[in-house]
Amino acid sequence: MSSANQPLGPNGEWKTGQRVPDNGYYVDQFGLVTHHEQGRTFPPALDRKGTCAYRLQVEPSQTAATV
C-alpha cells in the first residue's frame, strides 16, 4: 500500500471514492460485504443513494454464516 493511500474514514475505515488498497472483501457500516479489486475506486453505499460508505477489510471466514 502506498503511503499516500491511507484510510480517510473514522476508525481507519476506507471512504467512498478512495482507491482500494488490496484485493478482498470489505464490510461497510451497514453490514454489507462486497468484493473489491486493488486499484479500483470504492463506490458509494449500495442501495443508499447519496450516502458515503466506510469500509473495513474482512477475511472470507468472517463473512461466512456460523451455525
Buried (B, 14 or more C-beta within 10 A) or exposed (E): EEEEEEBEBEEEBBBBEBBBBEEBBBBBBEEBBBEBEEEEEBEEBEEEEEEBBBBBBEEEEEEEEEE
